[in-house]
C-alpha cells in the first residue's frame, strides 16, 4: 500500500461523507430523534449517542489516515534515498537521461496565456527548467529539488485535477532523472 492509493481512497471517502451525514440526519428525523417532547426516549438517546460518536470519532479517524499517509510517504522517500546511491553525479551532463511522459495540473492565467502550476510557478509551453539556487548545473540534478514536477501516474493526476476545479490536465514530455 502506497501513500497515493491511501490518499485517493481518503478523497473518495470524503466525497461520500456529506451523503452519509444527510442520511443519518434524515434517519434520525424520521424515527423521532428531533421531536420536541420533554420525555426521554430510547430513539432520542440513541440518536444523540450516534451523533456524539460520529463527531468525536470522525476527526480522529481522519487525522489517523493523514498520519498514515505521511508515514507511507516518508517510508517511500527513505526507500528511494537508500536505493538511489547510483544517482550521485558531480556534473549534470553525466546524469543518466531517459525520455519520460508525464502529466501536470495547471491553470491558464494572464495575457498572453500562461500556465500556472499548483505550486504557483508560471511557465509557457516551451519553458526550460532552471535552478534558482545553483546556476552551475542544468536541472534536474540528483540531490537538488530543481526541475519540473509532473505526475507519472495518470490516476494520481486525475485525482489532483478533481480537487482543483478550473485546472487543466496537461500531457508533458520530460527528460532527465525521474
URHU-V608161 format. One record per pair of residues at least 24 apart in sequence whose C-alpha atoms are under 10 Angstrom apart, sorted by sequence separation. I is the first residue (numbers start at 0). J is the second residue. D is the distance in whole Angstrom. If there is no record, write none. Layout:
# URHU-V608161
{{I/J/D} {I/J/D}}
This chain:
# URHU-V608161
{{149/173/9} {148/173/10} {23/49/9} {24/50/9} {147/173/8} {151/177/9} {23/50/9} {120/147/10} {146/173/10} {147/174/10} {146/174/10} {149/177/9} {146/175/9} {148/177/9} {20/50/9} {118/148/9} {146/176/10} {116/147/10} {117/148/10} {116/148/9} {20/53/9} {116/149/10} {141/175/10} {139/174/9} {140/175/8} {141/176/8} {138/174/10} {139/175/6} {140/176/7} {141/177/10} {138/175/8} {139/176/6} {137/175/10} {138/176/9} {139/177/9} {117/159/10} {96/139/10} {91/135/9} {92/136/9} {103/147/9} {104/148/10} {90/135/9} {91/136/6} {92/137/8} {94/139/9} {103/148/7} {104/149/8} {90/136/7} {91/137/6} {92/138/10} {94/140/8} {102/148/9} {103/149/5} {104/150/9} {117/163/9} {89/136/9} {90/137/9} {91/138/7} {92/139/10} {93/140/10} {94/141/8} {101/148/9} {102/149/5} {103/150/6} {124/171/9} {13/61/9} {91/139/8} {92/140/9} {101/149/6} {102/150/5} {103/151/9} {91/140/6} {100/149/9} {101/150/5} {102/151/6} {117/166/9} {90/140/8} {91/141/8} {100/150/9} {101/151/5} {102/152/8} {103/153/10} {116/166/9} {89/140/9} {100/151/7} {101/152/8} {102/153/7} {115/166/9} {116/167/10} {9/61/8} {88/140/8} {89/141/9} {99/151/8} {100/152/10} {101/153/8} {104/156/7} {114/166/10} {87/140/9} {88/141/7} {102/155/9} {103/156/7} {104/157/9} {114/167/9} {86/140/9} {87/141/6} {88/142/9} {102/156/6} {103/157/10} {9/64/8} {86/141/6} {87/142/7} {101/156/9} {102/157/9} {104/159/8} {105/160/9} {114/169/10} {9/65/9} {85/141/10} {86/142/9} {103/159/10} {104/160/6} {84/141/10} {103/160/9} {106/163/9} {6/64/9} {83/141/9} {105/163/9} {106/164/9} {107/165/9} {5/64/8} {6/65/8} {9/68/10} {104/163/9} {106/165/7} {107/166/8} {5/65/9} {105/165/9} {106/166/5} {107/167/8} {6/67/10} {105/166/5} {106/167/6} {5/67/8} {6/68/7} {80/142/9} {104/166/6} {105/167/5} {106/168/9} {2/65/10} {5/68/7} {6/69/10} {103/166/10} {104/167/6} {105/168/7} {106/169/10} {4/68/9} {103/167/8} {104/168/5} {105/169/7} {2/67/8} {3/68/8} {102/167/10} {103/168/6} {104/169/6} {1/67/10} {2/68/5} {5/71/9} {102/168/7} {103/169/5} {104/170/9} {1/68/8} {2/69/7} {102/169/5} {103/170/7} {0/68/10} {2/70/8} {3/71/9} {101/169/8} {102/170/5} {103/171/7} {1/70/10} {2/71/5} {3/72/8} {101/170/6} {102/171/6} {1/71/6} {2/72/6} {100/170/7} {101/171/5} {102/172/8} {0/71/8} {1/72/7} {2/73/9} {100/171/6} {101/172/6} {102/173/10} {2/74/9} {99/171/8} {100/172/5} {101/173/7} {1/74/9} {2/75/8} {99/172/6} {100/173/6} {1/75/8} {98/172/7} {99/173/5} {100/174/8} {98/173/6} {99/174/6} {97/173/8} {98/174/5} {99/175/8} {101/177/10} {96/173/10} {97/174/6} {98/175/7} {99/176/9} {96/174/6} {97/175/6} {98/176/9} {99/177/8} {95/174/10} {96/175/4} {97/176/7} {98/177/9} {95/175/7} {96/176/6} {97/177/8} {94/175/7} {95/176/7} {96/177/9} {94/176/7} {92/175/10} {91/175/9} {86/176/9} {7/154/9} {11/158/9} {7/155/8} {10/158/8} {3/152/10} {6/155/9} {10/159/10} {4/154/9} {7/157/10} {3/154/9} {4/155/8} {7/158/7} {10/161/10} {3/155/7} {6/158/9} {7/159/9} {10/162/9} {3/158/10}}
